[in-house]
Amino acid sequence: MIRFLAFILCRIFFKRICISGTPYTGGSSIWASNHSSGIVDPAVMLGLAPVRIRPLAKHTLWDIPVMRQFLKLTRAIPVTRLQDIKKDIQAQKEMLEQGNFEADWRAKANNEAFQKVGDALLEGDSILIFPEGVSHDEPFIFQLKTGLARMALQAMSRSKDENFTVVVQPAVIDYSEKDEFRSELYLHFCEPVVITSSDFSVKDIMDGVRESLESGFASFFSWDEKRNWRFLFELAYGRSPSSAREFRIFVEQNRPNFDSDPIIMAKIQTMRRMMQAVNVSPAQLVWGDNNYKKRNFFWVMIRHGWFYLFVSFPIETLGTLVWVLPAKICERLAKKSTSDRDVRATMKIAHGMWFFPLWAFLMSSIFTYFAGGYLPHINKIVLWVAFLILTPTFLALSLIVQESINFFPGFLRLAKLRFFFPRGWYELMKEWREISDGVMQKIKDSEEQNLKNKSLNK
């Protein structure tokens, strides 16, 4: 049931989910993922992993009644983190009373958690852990904690089966925009790390896990830098990346050439922000550039516009009218809850989980009240249930319609820019072609250099 709800949450929250890699589907495994979004990352792994997994969670979550029930259903295992102990005066007092002054006092505090994880691995369960130890807002992977390796080695030392192994399955979770509703999700299953003996060192295991994670994750110093590189990818290929690893390989191959030319990177950032301001994607601008000389703007309007104006636009507008207010309220509540961007993204989802059903209930009641006078022969309870079903249905339809035919509103924006602001259009296209030519030349140079390096290595 929890896996199904997590899967539905992922499908609602993300407009595009790209899963790549070949995951390990056996038992006695530890699933290790990066942790860039507090509540979304566990939902992604619970809903999209090919096996049933038991998450590890900070012990303070058990103090929240709603979360306690959820964690119970997922058979989660509580762990004590250093930052939580520092915030908890009672926990500090208990720690001092127990005489935990050694460097490994955290391992002692988590002895029960380690025992439960070992029991679960020996029984063939799969465990979910976020080895960074904390969710964060940075587009790179933090230093990994060693608890993962110590848990695996403890299970290995307790096993009486000489063929027993623990498999660590690293998984990369990447978002196009982490706190934006209907963004893109990339889930990549990396190369597993197989532990066949208790003689493995903690360092070797953690180095293998980190190397595996980094093979599928493109790291950046800032979100602005990441957005610039996504823009570069879309400019080069006319589409979004199909996987986190594809994007990682693209960045790795082309970063030396682009980092050595700060001028073109500054132009790319300026162009990206300009297009973001007019709400036009690189793919739409490429289309406009290709069709510029054909002068077929009006023809496309006649051919596709009727469907948009008479079918898509009314559905999209109705869905927006019904759901834009609760979305804004949830966003406002999240901003008031915290100033931290990572926590704010989590709080937005948390508020949406209770406010959206409440809003559907209220809207159904309002529709029933007004429609009941025009439809007196229909039972009001039946009418209310019908509206309760239709309200989220219109939300889903409006999202599907808006995203499936997004080319047309984007095309209208291009047409408006071309016909009403021709000078701005010419300047935009001139700058676009200059940047596009420069980018494609650098990518070509990178490919030639990579081929040359491969031939020299042979």
Salt bridges, closest charged atoms under 4 A:
ASP41 OD2 - HIS35 ND1 2.83
ASP84 OD2 - ARG81 NE 2.78
GLU102 OE2 - LYS108 NZ 3.28
GLU112 OE2 - LYS116 NZ 3.54
ASP119 OD1 - ARG158 NH2 2.35
ASP125 OD2 - ARG54 NH1 3.31
ASP125 OD2 - ARG75 NH2 3.31
GLU132 OE2 - HIS136 NE2 2.75
ASP137 OD1 - LYS178 NZ 3.52
ASP137 OD1 - ARG341 NH1 2.95
ASP174 OD1 - LYS226 NZ 2.37
GLU177 OE2 - ARG227 NE 2.57
GLU177 OE1 - ARG341 NH2 3.83
ASP179 OD2 - ARG341 NE 3.27
GLU184 OE1 - ARG16 NH1 3.34
GLU184 OE1 - ARG230 NH2 3.09
ASP207 OD2 - LYS203 NZ 2.76
GLU214 OE2 - ARG210 NE 2.93
ASP224 OD1 - ARG227 NH1 3.71
ASP224 OD1 - ARG272 NH2 3.02
ASP224 OD2 - ARG273 NH2 2.40
GLU225 OE2 - ARG255 NH2 3.32
GLU234 OE2 - ARG230 NH2 3.93
GLU246 OE2 - ARG239 NH2 2.74
GLU252 OE1 - ARG248 NH1 3.14
ASP259 OD2 - ARG255 NE 3.80
ASP261 OD2 - LYS442 NZ 3.50
ASP289 OD1 - ARG433 NH2 3.04
GLU331 OE2 - LYS335 NZ 3.68
ASP342 OD1 - LYS178 NZ 2.68
GLU403 OE2 - ARG182 NE 2.92
GLU434 OE2 - LYS267 NZ 2.93
